[in-house]
Amino acid sequence: MKTTTSNPNSVLKLYCNVFGHQYDVSKKVTKHVKEYTCKCCKKQLTTNGNGKLTELTPKFQEINSILEHIYTRRSMRLNQKLAS
Ligand SMILES: [Zn+2]
């Protein structure tokens, strides 16, 4: 007996389990920290403090937004220095 309860999302997840996730850079936080999203199941990863990939939890999203803020401000100041 075959059930027809499976939705496309679970099929995609199955695909990822078998073939691995298809990660794409979804956001560049800093030079070294990026956020990745799987093209198939939309799972999100980020680079942690050790330079390794980890799941993008709300805590990491918060850290990344702070990092991004510091990084943008720093690079803006650097650009101003170069311009003058
Ligand atoms: Zn995936």
PDB file of the backbone (N, CA, C, O) and the ligand in Angstrom, with CONECT records:
HET     ZN  A 101       1
ATOM      1  N   MET A   1       0.844  -1.214   0.000  1.00  0.00           N
ATOM      2  CA  MET A   1       0.000   0.000   0.000  1.00  0.00           C
ATOM      3  C   MET A   1       0.872   1.254   0.000  1.00  0.00           C
ATOM      4  O   MET A   1       1.780   1.404   0.818  1.00  0.00           O
ATOM      5  N   LYS A   2       0.571   2.146  -0.936  1.00  0.00           N
ATOM      6  CA  LYS A   2       1.347   3.372  -1.012  1.00  0.00           C
ATOM      7  C   LYS A   2       0.480   4.557  -0.597  1.00  0.00           C
ATOM      8  O   LYS A   2      -0.622   4.746  -1.110  1.00  0.00           O
ATOM      9  N   THR A   3       0.988   5.336   0.324  1.00  0.00           N
ATOM     10  CA  THR A   3       0.229   6.515   0.736  1.00  0.00           C
ATOM     11  C   THR A   3       0.632   7.717  -0.104  1.00  0.00           C
ATOM     12  O   THR A   3       1.764   7.784  -0.584  1.00  0.00           O
ATOM     13  N   THR A   4      -0.270   8.658  -0.286  1.00  0.00           N
ATOM     14  CA  THR A   4       0.009   9.851  -1.090  1.00  0.00           C
ATOM     15  C   THR A   4       0.098  11.100  -0.212  1.00  0.00           C
ATOM     16  O   THR A   4      -0.230  12.209  -0.635  1.00  0.00           O
ATOM     17  N   THR A   5       0.555  10.884   1.027  1.00  0.00           N
ATOM     18  CA  THR A   5       0.610  12.009   1.964  1.00  0.00           C
ATOM     19  C   THR A   5       1.912  12.804   1.851  1.00  0.00           C
ATOM     20  O   THR A   5       2.013  13.895   2.414  1.00  0.00           O
ATOM     21  N   SER A   6       2.908  12.279   1.136  1.00  0.00           N
ATOM     22  CA  SER A   6       4.183  12.982   1.049  1.00  0.00           C
ATOM     23  C   SER A   6       4.039  14.282   0.264  1.00  0.00           C
ATOM     24  O   SER A   6       3.473  14.296  -0.830  1.00  0.00           O
ATOM     25  N   ASN A   7       4.553  15.369   0.826  1.00  0.00           N
ATOM     26  CA  ASN A   7       4.515  16.658   0.124  1.00  0.00           C
ATOM     27  C   ASN A   7       5.854  16.920  -0.556  1.00  0.00           C
ATOM     28  O   ASN A   7       6.846  16.267  -0.236  1.00  0.00           O
ATOM     29  N   PRO A   8       5.893  17.876  -1.497  1.00  0.00           N
ATOM     30  CA  PRO A   8       7.144  18.141  -2.238  1.00  0.00           C
ATOM     31  C   PRO A   8       8.316  18.458  -1.319  1.00  0.00           C
ATOM     32  O   PRO A   8       9.459  18.122  -1.627  1.00  0.00           O
ATOM     33  N   ASN A   9       8.037  19.102  -0.195  1.00  0.00           N
ATOM     34  CA  ASN A   9       9.100  19.486   0.726  1.00  0.00           C
ATOM     35  C   ASN A   9       9.851  18.286   1.277  1.00  0.00           C
ATOM     36  O   ASN A   9      11.078  18.301   1.367  1.00  0.00           O
ATOM     37  N   SER A  10       9.117  17.257   1.641  1.00  0.00           N
ATOM     38  CA  SER A  10       9.771  16.075   2.190  1.00  0.00           C
ATOM     39  C   SER A  10      10.554  15.331   1.120  1.00  0.00           C
ATOM     40  O   SER A  10      11.547  14.666   1.414  1.00  0.00           O
ATOM     41  N   VAL A  11      10.097  15.447  -0.131  1.00  0.00           N
ATOM     42  CA  VAL A  11      10.830  14.841  -1.245  1.00  0.00           C
ATOM     43  C   VAL A  11      12.171  15.561  -1.406  1.00  0.00           C
ATOM     44  O   VAL A  11      13.206  14.926  -1.609  1.00  0.00           O
ATOM     45  N   LEU A  12      12.138  16.897  -1.311  1.00  0.00           N
ATOM     46  CA  LEU A  12      13.363  17.682  -1.422  1.00  0.00           C
ATOM     47  C   LEU A  12      14.327  17.342  -0.294  1.00  0.00           C
ATOM     48  O   LEU A  12      15.535  17.236  -0.508  1.00  0.00           O
ATOM     49  N   LYS A  13      13.787  17.173   0.905  1.00  0.00           N
ATOM     50  CA  LYS A  13      14.618  16.828   2.045  1.00  0.00           C
ATOM     51  C   LYS A  13      15.275  15.468   1.840  1.00  0.00           C
ATOM     52  O   LYS A  13      16.432  15.254   2.200  1.00  0.00           O
ATOM     53  N   LEU A  14      14.510  14.564   1.255  1.00  0.00           N
ATOM     54  CA  LEU A  14      15.029  13.237   0.960  1.00  0.00           C
ATOM     55  C   LEU A  14      16.166  13.354  -0.048  1.00  0.00           C
ATOM     56  O   LEU A  14      17.197  12.694   0.081  1.00  0.00           O
ATOM     57  N   TYR A  15      15.963  14.205  -1.056  1.00  0.00           N
ATOM     58  CA  TYR A  15      16.978  14.444  -2.071  1.00  0.00           C
ATOM     59  C   TYR A  15      18.268  14.929  -1.407  1.00  0.00           C
ATOM     60  O   TYR A  15      19.357  14.456  -1.733  1.00  0.00           O
ATOM     61  N   CYS A  16      18.139  15.873  -0.478  1.00  0.00           N
ATOM     62  CA  CYS A  16      19.307  16.415   0.227  1.00  0.00           C
ATOM     63  C   CYS A  16      19.996  15.340   1.056  1.00  0.00           C
ATOM     64  O   CYS A  16      21.224  15.296   1.136  1.00  0.00           O
ATOM     65  N   ASN A  17      19.205  14.482   1.667  1.00  0.00           N
ATOM     66  CA  ASN A  17      19.779  13.408   2.472  1.00  0.00           C
ATOM     67  C   ASN A  17      20.605  12.465   1.610  1.00  0.00           C
ATOM     68  O   ASN A  17      21.640  11.956   2.041  1.00  0.00           O
ATOM     69  N   VAL A  18      20.141  12.241   0.402  1.00  0.00           N
ATOM     70  CA  VAL A  18      20.814  11.301  -0.486  1.00  0.00           C
ATOM     71  C   VAL A  18      21.993  11.974  -1.198  1.00  0.00           C
ATOM     72  O   VAL A  18      23.098  11.430  -1.219  1.00  0.00           O
ATOM     73  N   PHE A  19      21.761  13.143  -1.774  1.00  0.00           N
ATOM     74  CA  PHE A  19      22.783  13.780  -2.616  1.00  0.00           C
ATOM     75  C   PHE A  19      23.547  14.906  -1.914  1.00  0.00           C
ATOM     76  O   PHE A  19      24.534  15.416  -2.443  1.00  0.00           O
ATOM     77  N   GLY A  20      23.089  15.285  -0.734  1.00  0.00           N
ATOM     78  CA  GLY A  20      23.729  16.394  -0.035  1.00  0.00           C
ATOM     79  C   GLY A  20      23.053  17.710  -0.383  1.00  0.00           C
ATOM     80  O   GLY A  20      22.389  17.823  -1.414  1.00  0.00           O
ATOM     81  N   HIS A  21      23.223  18.697   0.476  1.00  0.00           N
ATOM     82  CA  HIS A  21      22.581  19.997   0.262  1.00  0.00           C
ATOM     83  C   HIS A  21      23.280  20.769  -0.850  1.00  0.00           C
ATOM     84  O   HIS A  21      24.475  20.605  -1.095  1.00  0.00           O
ATOM     85  N   GLN A  22      22.506  21.608  -1.508  1.00  0.00           N
ATOM     86  CA  GLN A  22      23.030  22.454  -2.591  1.00  0.00           C
ATOM     87  C   GLN A  22      23.138  23.879  -2.063  1.00  0.00           C
ATOM     88  O   GLN A  22      22.282  24.718  -2.346  1.00  0.00           O
ATOM     89  N   TYR A  23      24.187  24.149  -1.300  1.00  0.00           N
ATOM     90  CA  TYR A  23      24.287  25.445  -0.657  1.00  0.00           C
ATOM     91  C   TYR A  23      24.753  26.544  -1.594  1.00  0.00           C
ATOM     92  O   TYR A  23      25.655  26.363  -2.412  1.00  0.00           O
ATOM     93  N   ASP A  24      24.103  27.689  -1.444  1.00  0.00           N
ATOM     94  CA  ASP A  24      24.435  28.893  -2.181  1.00  0.00           C
ATOM     95  C   ASP A  24      24.667  30.004  -1.163  1.00  0.00           C
ATOM     96  O   ASP A  24      23.983  30.055  -0.140  1.00  0.00           O
ATOM     97  N   VAL A  25      25.618  30.890  -1.429  1.00  0.00           N
ATOM     98  CA  VAL A  25      25.820  32.006  -0.505  1.00  0.00           C
ATOM     99  C   VAL A  25      24.609  32.925  -0.580  1.00  0.00           C
ATOM    100  O   VAL A  25      24.305  33.475  -1.639  1.00  0.00           O
ATOM    101  N   SER A  26      23.921  33.089   0.540  1.00  0.00           N
ATOM    102  CA  SER A  26      22.731  33.938   0.540  1.00  0.00           C
ATOM    103  C   SER A  26      23.042  35.320   1.107  1.00  0.00           C
ATOM    104  O   SER A  26      22.322  36.285   0.848  1.00  0.00           O
ATOM    105  N   LYS A  27      24.120  35.404   1.882  1.00  0.00           N
ATOM    106  CA  LYS A  27      24.465  36.695   2.470  1.00  0.00           C
ATOM    107  C   LYS A  27      25.932  36.711   2.842  1.00  0.00           C
ATOM    108  O   LYS A  27      26.463  35.743   3.385  1.00  0.00           O
ATOM    109  N   LYS A  28      26.583  37.836   2.537  1.00  0.00           N
ATOM    110  CA  LYS A  28      27.969  38.001   2.936  1.00  0.00           C
ATOM    111  C   LYS A  28      27.982  38.881   4.173  1.00  0.00           C
ATOM    112  O   LYS A  28      27.696  40.075   4.090  1.00  0.00           O
ATOM    113  N   VAL A  29      28.308  38.308   5.303  1.00  0.00           N
ATOM    114  CA  VAL A  29      28.275  39.076   6.548  1.00  0.00           C
ATOM    115  C   VAL A  29      29.561  39.875   6.697  1.00  0.00           C
ATOM    116  O   VAL A  29      29.533  41.098   6.834  1.00  0.00           O
ATOM    117  N   THR A  30      30.690  39.170   6.670  1.00  0.00           N
ATOM    118  CA  THR A  30      31.996  39.831   6.655  1.00  0.00           C
ATOM    119  C   THR A  30      32.843  39.119   5.607  1.00  0.00           C
ATOM    120  O   THR A  30      32.357  38.271   4.858  1.00  0.00           O
ATOM    121  N   LYS A  31      34.117  39.484   5.575  1.00  0.00           N
ATOM    122  CA  LYS A  31      35.025  38.860   4.614  1.00  0.00           C
ATOM    123  C   LYS A  31      35.098  37.350   4.828  1.00  0.00           C
ATOM    124  O   LYS A  31      35.250  36.581   3.879  1.00  0.00           O
ATOM    125  N   HIS A  32      34.988  36.943   6.091  1.00  0.00           N
ATOM    126  CA  HIS A  32      35.156  35.528   6.422  1.00  0.00           C
ATOM    127  C   HIS A  32      33.867  34.816   6.782  1.00  0.00           C
ATOM    128  O   HIS A  32      33.801  33.587   6.744  1.00  0.00           O
ATOM    129  N   VAL A  33      32.851  35.571   7.129  1.00  0.00           N
ATOM    130  CA  VAL A  33      31.595  34.958   7.569  1.00  0.00           C
ATOM    131  C   VAL A  33      30.519  35.144   6.510  1.00  0.00           C
ATOM    132  O   VAL A  33      30.231  36.260   6.079  1.00  0.00           O
ATOM    133  N   LYS A  34      29.938  34.033   6.105  1.00  0.00           N
ATOM    134  CA  LYS A  34      28.875  34.081   5.104  1.00  0.00           C
ATOM    135  C   LYS A  34      27.705  33.232   5.563  1.00  0.00           C
ATOM    136  O   LYS A  34      27.850  32.339   6.397  1.00  0.00           O
ATOM    137  N   GLU A  35      26.546  33.529   5.004  1.00  0.00           N
ATOM    138  CA  GLU A  35      25.377  32.705   5.270  1.00  0.00           C
ATOM    139  C   GLU A  35      25.035  31.941   3.993  1.00  0.00           C
ATOM    140  O   GLU A  35      25.110  32.485   2.891  1.00  0.00           O
ATOM    141  N   TYR A  36      24.669  30.703   4.155  1.00  0.00           N
ATOM    142  CA  TYR A  36      24.372  29.847   3.016  1.00  0.00           C
ATOM    143  C   TYR A  36      22.945  29.322   3.119  1.00  0.00           C
ATOM    144  O   TYR A  36      22.450  29.051   4.213  1.00  0.00           O
ATOM    145  N   THR A  37      22.291  29.181   1.973  1.00  0.00           N
ATOM    146  CA  THR A  37      20.960  28.590   1.950  1.00  0.00           C
ATOM    147  C   THR A  37      20.949  27.451   0.947  1.00  0.00           C
ATOM    148  O   THR A  37      21.470  27.586  -0.160  1.00  0.00           O
ATOM    149  N   CYS A  38      20.357  26.331   1.333  1.00  0.00           N
ATOM    150  CA  CYS A  38      20.251  25.196   0.421  1.00  0.00           C
ATOM    151  C   CYS A  38      19.186  25.494  -0.627  1.00  0.00           C
ATOM    152  O   CYS A  38      18.066  25.887  -0.300  1.00  0.00           O
ATOM    153  N   LYS A  39      19.550  25.301  -1.880  1.00  0.00           N
ATOM    154  CA  LYS A  39      18.637  25.579  -2.989  1.00  0.00           C
ATOM    155  C   LYS A  39      17.420  24.665  -2.943  1.00  0.00           C
ATOM    156  O   LYS A  39      16.348  25.025  -3.429  1.00  0.00           O
ATOM    157  N   CYS A  40      17.587  23.482  -2.357  1.00  0.00           N
ATOM    158  CA  CYS A  40      16.502  22.498  -2.343  1.00  0.00           C
ATOM    159  C   CYS A  40      15.552  22.676  -1.168  1.00  0.00           C
ATOM    160  O   CYS A  40      14.357  22.905  -1.358  1.00  0.00           O
ATOM    161  N   CYS A  41      16.084  22.571   0.047  1.00  0.00           N
ATOM    162  CA  CYS A  41      15.201  22.524   1.221  1.00  0.00           C
ATOM    163  C   CYS A  41      15.226  23.814   2.024  1.00  0.00           C
ATOM    164  O   CYS A  41      14.556  23.913   3.052  1.00  0.00           O
ATOM    165  N   LYS A  42      15.993  24.810   1.568  1.00  0.00           N
ATOM    166  CA  LYS A  42      16.074  26.127   2.215  1.00  0.00           C
ATOM    167  C   LYS A  42      16.713  26.097   3.605  1.00  0.00           C
ATOM    168  O   LYS A  42      16.558  27.032   4.391  1.00  0.00           O
ATOM    169  N   LYS A  43      17.431  25.015   3.896  1.00  0.00           N
ATOM    170  CA  LYS A  43      18.159  24.957   5.168  1.00  0.00           C
ATOM    171  C   LYS A  43      19.276  25.992   5.130  1.00  0.00           C
ATOM    172  O   LYS A  43      19.936  26.167   4.106  1.00  0.00           O
ATOM    173  N   GLN A  44      19.486  26.683   6.263  1.00  0.00           N
ATOM    174  CA  GLN A  44      20.483  27.744   6.296  1.00  0.00           C
ATOM    175  C   GLN A  44      21.666  27.403   7.183  1.00  0.00           C
ATOM    176  O   GLN A  44      21.520  26.837   8.266  1.00  0.00           O
ATOM    177  N   LEU A  45      22.830  27.763   6.695  1.00  0.00           N
ATOM    178  CA  LEU A  45      24.075  27.552   7.431  1.00  0.00           C
ATOM    179  C   LEU A  45      24.815  28.876   7.544  1.00  0.00           C
ATOM    180  O   LEU A  45      24.561  29.818   6.794  1.00  0.00           O
ATOM    181  N   THR A  46      25.728  28.925   8.492  1.00  0.00           N
ATOM    182  CA  THR A  46      26.598  30.090   8.580  1.00  0.00           C
ATOM    183  C   THR A  46      27.987  29.657   9.045  1.00  0.00           C
ATOM    184  O   THR A  46      28.168  28.549   9.550  1.00  0.00           O
ATOM    185  N   THR A  47      28.952  30.536   8.867  1.00  0.00           N
ATOM    186  CA  THR A  47      30.296  30.265   9.343  1.00  0.00           C
ATOM    187  C   THR A  47      30.359  30.674  10.814  1.00  0.00           C
ATOM    188  O   THR A  47      29.959  31.786  11.161  1.00  0.00           O
ATOM    189  N   ASN A  48      30.848  29.805  11.669  1.00  0.00           N
ATOM    190  CA  ASN A  48      30.962  30.191  13.082  1.00  0.00           C
ATOM    191  C   ASN A  48      32.365  30.720  13.390  1.00  0.00           C
ATOM    192  O   ASN A  48      33.199  30.862  12.496  1.00  0.00           O
ATOM    193  N   GLY A  49      32.604  31.007  14.663  1.00  0.00           N
ATOM    194  CA  GLY A  49      33.874  31.605  15.071  1.00  0.00           C
ATOM    195  C   GLY A  49      35.099  30.767  14.746  1.00  0.00           C
ATOM    196  O   GLY A  49      36.208  31.293  14.655  1.00  0.00           O
ATOM    197  N   ASN A  50      34.903  29.464  14.570  1.00  0.00           N
ATOM    198  CA  ASN A  50      36.029  28.583  14.248  1.00  0.00           C
ATOM    199  C   ASN A  50      36.228  28.427  12.746  1.00  0.00           C
ATOM    200  O   ASN A  50      37.082  27.658  12.303  1.00  0.00           O
ATOM    201  N   GLY A  51      35.440  29.156  11.966  1.00  0.00           N
ATOM    202  CA  GLY A  51      35.548  29.057  10.524  1.00  0.00           C
ATOM    203  C   GLY A  51      34.870  27.822   9.968  1.00  0.00           C
ATOM    204  O   GLY A  51      35.053  27.474   8.801  1.00  0.00           O
ATOM    205  N   LYS A  52      34.075  27.152  10.816  1.00  0.00           N
ATOM    206  CA  LYS A  52      33.360  25.960  10.366  1.00  0.00           C
ATOM    207  C   LYS A  52      31.907  26.299  10.087  1.00  0.00           C
ATOM    208  O   LYS A  52      31.385  27.302  10.575  1.00  0.00           O
ATOM    209  N   LEU A  53      31.264  25.459   9.302  1.00  0.00           N
ATOM    210  CA  LEU A  53      29.860  25.698   8.985  1.00  0.00           C
ATOM    211  C   LEU A  53      28.964  25.113  10.063  1.00  0.00           C
ATOM    212  O   LEU A  53      29.180  23.998  10.537  1.00  0.00           O
ATOM    213  N   THR A  54      27.966  25.879  10.436  1.00  0.00           N
ATOM    214  CA  THR A  54      27.031  25.437  11.449  1.00  0.00           C
ATOM    215  C   THR A  54      25.631  25.898  11.071  1.00  0.00           C
ATOM    216  O   THR A  54      25.472  26.800  10.248  1.00  0.00           O
ATOM    217  N   GLU A  55      24.628  25.290  11.661  1.00  0.00           N
ATOM    218  CA  GLU A  55      23.252  25.649  11.335  1.00  0.00           C
ATOM    219  C   GLU A  55      22.967  27.090  11.767  1.00  0.00           C
ATOM    220  O   GLU A  55      23.380  27.519  12.844  1.00  0.00           O
ATOM    221  N   LEU A  56      22.267  27.816  10.927  1.00  0.00           N
ATOM    222  CA  LEU A  56      21.962  29.217  11.223  1.00  0.00           C
ATOM    223  C   LEU A  56      20.780  29.296  12.186  1.00  0.00           C
ATOM    224  O   LEU A  56      19.620  29.339  11.776  1.00  0.00           O
ATOM    225  N   THR A  57      21.106  29.313  13.460  1.00  0.00           N
ATOM    226  CA  THR A  57      20.079  29.415  14.492  1.00  0.00           C
ATOM    227  C   THR A  57      19.785  30.892  14.748  1.00  0.00           C
ATOM    228  O   THR A  57      20.569  31.747  14.335  1.00  0.00           O
ATOM    229  N   PRO A  58      18.677  31.214  15.417  1.00  0.00           N
ATOM    230  CA  PRO A  58      18.390  32.623  15.747  1.00  0.00           C
ATOM    231  C   PRO A  58      19.546  33.298  16.467  1.00  0.00           C
ATOM    232  O   PRO A  58      19.791  34.490  16.281  1.00  0.00           O
ATOM    233  N   LYS A  59      20.260  32.529  17.293  1.00  0.00           N
ATOM    234  CA  LYS A  59      21.407  33.089  18.022  1.00  0.00           C
ATOM    235  C   LYS A  59      22.510  33.515  17.053  1.00  0.00           C
ATOM    236  O   LYS A  59      23.103  34.583  17.205  1.00  0.00           O
ATOM    237  N   PHE A  60      22.778  32.667  16.055  1.00  0.00           N
ATOM    238  CA  PHE A  60      23.797  33.001  15.070  1.00  0.00           C
ATOM    239  C   PHE A  60      23.345  34.148  14.172  1.00  0.00           C
ATOM    240  O   PHE A  60      24.160  34.961  13.736  1.00  0.00           O
ATOM    241  N   GLN A  61      22.027  34.211  13.893  1.00  0.00           N
ATOM    242  CA  GLN A  61      21.502  35.316  13.099  1.00  0.00           C
ATOM    243  C   GLN A  61      21.763  36.636  13.805  1.00  0.00           C
ATOM    244  O   GLN A  61      22.090  37.643  13.177  1.00  0.00           O
ATOM    245  N   GLU A  62      21.610  36.611  15.138  1.00  0.00           N
ATOM    246  CA  GLU A  62      21.838  37.798  15.943  1.00  0.00           C
ATOM    247  C   GLU A  62      23.319  38.182  15.900  1.00  0.00           C
ATOM    248  O   GLU A  62      23.669  39.343  15.683  1.00  0.00           O
ATOM    249  N   ILE A  63      24.177  37.186  16.112  1.00  0.00           N
ATOM    250  CA  ILE A  63      25.626  37.421  16.071  1.00  0.00           C
ATOM    251  C   ILE A  63      26.024  38.001  14.712  1.00  0.00           C
ATOM    252  O   ILE A  63      26.797  38.956  14.631  1.00  0.00           O
ATOM    253  N   ASN A  64      25.484  37.407  13.655  1.00  0.00           N
ATOM    254  CA  ASN A  64      25.829  37.843  12.307  1.00  0.00           C
ATOM    255  C   ASN A  64      25.384  39.279  12.028  1.00  0.00           C
ATOM    256  O   ASN A  64      26.091  40.029  11.354  1.00  0.00           O
ATOM    257  N   SER A  65      24.224  39.657  12.540  1.00  0.00           N
ATOM    258  CA  SER A  65      23.746  41.012  12.291  1.00  0.00           C
ATOM    259  C   SER A  65      24.625  42.030  13.011  1.00  0.00           C
ATOM    260  O   SER A  65      24.847  43.135  12.515  1.00  0.00           O
ATOM    261  N   ILE A  66      25.125  41.644  14.193  1.00  0.00           N
ATOM    262  CA  ILE A  66      26.056  42.521  14.912  1.00  0.00           C
ATOM    263  C   ILE A  66      27.378  42.604  14.148  1.00  0.00           C
ATOM    264  O   ILE A  66      27.925  43.688  13.943  1.00  0.00           O
ATOM    265  N   LEU A  67      27.878  41.438  13.731  1.00  0.00           N
ATOM    266  CA  LEU A  67      29.125  41.382  12.958  1.00  0.00           C
ATOM    267  C   LEU A  67      29.026  42.229  11.700  1.00  0.00           C
ATOM    268  O   LEU A  67      29.946  42.971  11.354  1.00  0.00           O
ATOM    269  N   GLU A  68      27.886  42.103  11.022  1.00  0.00           N
ATOM    270  CA  GLU A  68      27.674  42.824   9.770  1.00  0.00           C
ATOM    271  C   GLU A  68      27.697  44.324  10.025  1.00  0.00           C
ATOM    272  O   GLU A  68      28.277  45.092   9.257  1.00  0.00           O
ATOM    273  N   HIS A  69      27.064  44.722  11.106  1.00  0.00           N
ATOM    274  CA  HIS A  69      27.001  46.126  11.482  1.00  0.00           C
ATOM    275  C   HIS A  69      28.403  46.690  11.713  1.00  0.00           C
ATOM    276  O   HIS A  69      28.751  47.750  11.193  1.00  0.00           O
ATOM    277  N   ILE A  70      29.207  45.959  12.508  1.00  0.00           N
ATOM    278  CA  ILE A  70      30.576  46.386  12.801  1.00  0.00           C
ATOM    279  C   ILE A  70      31.390  46.426  11.513  1.00  0.00           C
ATOM    280  O   ILE A  70      32.132  47.375  11.260  1.00  0.00           O
ATOM    281  N   TYR A  71      31.240  45.385  10.710  1.00  0.00           N
ATOM    282  CA  TYR A  71      32.031  45.255   9.485  1.00  0.00           C
ATOM    283  C   TYR A  71      31.718  46.373   8.494  1.00  0.00           C
ATOM    284  O   TYR A  71      32.628  46.948   7.897  1.00  0.00           O
ATOM    285  N   THR A  72      30.425  46.684   8.319  1.00  0.00           N
ATOM    286  CA  THR A  72      30.040  47.741   7.379  1.00  0.00           C
ATOM    287  C   THR A  72      30.554  49.092   7.856  1.00  0.00           C
ATOM    288  O   THR A  72      31.038  49.902   7.065  1.00  0.00           O
ATOM    289  N   ARG A  73      30.442  49.321   9.154  1.00  0.00           N
ATOM    290  CA  ARG A  73      30.912  50.594   9.695  1.00  0.00           C
ATOM    291  C   ARG A  73      32.404  50.745   9.521  1.00  0.00           C
ATOM    292  O   ARG A  73      32.900  51.821   9.186  1.00  0.00           O
ATOM    293  N   ARG A  74      33.128  49.637   9.756  1.00  0.00           N
ATOM    294  CA  ARG A  74      34.580  49.677   9.646  1.00  0.00           C
ATOM    295  C   ARG A  74      35.010  49.912   8.201  1.00  0.00           C
ATOM    296  O   ARG A  74      35.909  50.711   7.935  1.00  0.00           O
ATOM    297  N   SER A  75      34.363  49.212   7.272  1.00  0.00           N
ATOM    298  CA  SER A  75      34.761  49.367   5.866  1.00  0.00           C
ATOM    299  C   SER A  75      34.348  50.729   5.330  1.00  0.00           C
ATOM    300  O   SER A  75      34.993  51.259   4.426  1.00  0.00           O
ATOM    301  N   MET A  76      33.253  51.317   5.890  1.00  0.00           N
ATOM    302  CA  MET A  76      32.852  52.658   5.480  1.00  0.00           C
ATOM    303  C   MET A  76      33.900  53.677   5.895  1.00  0.00           C
ATOM    304  O   MET A  76      34.254  54.583   5.141  1.00  0.00           O
ATOM    305  N   ARG A  77      34.395  53.495   7.145  1.00  0.00           N
ATOM    306  CA  ARG A  77      35.424  54.397   7.654  1.00  0.00           C
ATOM    307  C   ARG A  77      36.706  54.280   6.827  1.00  0.00           C
ATOM    308  O   ARG A  77      37.390  55.267   6.557  1.00  0.00           O
ATOM    309  N   LEU A  78      37.003  53.046   6.439  1.00  0.00           N
ATOM    310  CA  LEU A  78      38.191  52.792   5.636  1.00  0.00           C
ATOM    311  C   LEU A  78      38.079  53.477   4.282  1.00  0.00           C
ATOM    312  O   LEU A  78      39.051  54.041   3.780  1.00  0.00           O
ATOM    313  N   ASN A  79      36.876  53.423   3.689  1.00  0.00           N
ATOM    314  CA  ASN A  79      36.638  54.057   2.400  1.00  0.00           C
ATOM    315  C   ASN A  79      36.768  55.567   2.487  1.00  0.00           C
ATOM    316  O   ASN A  79      37.280  56.214   1.573  1.00  0.00           O
ATOM    317  N   GLN A  80      36.294  56.124   3.606  1.00  0.00           N
ATOM    318  CA  GLN A  80      36.391  57.565   3.803  1.00  0.00           C
ATOM    319  C   GLN A  80      37.856  57.993   3.893  1.00  0.00           C
ATOM    320  O   GLN A  80      38.257  59.027   3.360  1.00  0.00           O
ATOM    321  N   LYS A  81      38.639  57.163   4.585  1.00  0.00           N
ATOM    322  CA  LYS A  81      40.054  57.455   4.751  1.00  0.00           C
ATOM    323  C   LYS A  81      40.755  57.424   3.394  1.00  0.00           C
ATOM    324  O   LYS A  81      41.615  58.256   3.106  1.00  0.00           O
ATOM    325  N   LEU A  82      40.380  56.465   2.583  1.00  0.00           N
ATOM    326  CA  LEU A  82      40.993  56.330   1.261  1.00  0.00           C
ATOM    327  C   LEU A  82      40.601  57.485   0.343  1.00  0.00           C
ATOM    328  O   LEU A  82      41.384  57.914  -0.504  1.00  0.00           O
ATOM    329  N   ALA A  83      39.368  57.983   0.527  1.00  0.00           N
ATOM    330  CA  ALA A  83      38.856  59.013  -0.360  1.00  0.00           C
ATOM    331  C   ALA A  83      39.504  60.372  -0.067  1.00  0.00           C
ATOM    332  O   ALA A  83      39.678  61.190  -0.971  1.00  0.00           O
ATOM    333  N   SER A  84      39.863  60.607   1.210  1.00  0.00           N
ATOM    334  CA  SER A  84      40.388  61.916   1.556  1.00  0.00           C
ATOM    335  C   SER A  84      41.885  62.024   1.278  1.00  0.00           C
ATOM    336  O   SER A  84      42.483  63.073   1.518  1.00  0.00           O
TER     337      SER A  84
HETATM  338 ZN    ZN A 101      19.022  20.825   1.419  1.00  0.00          ZN2+
END
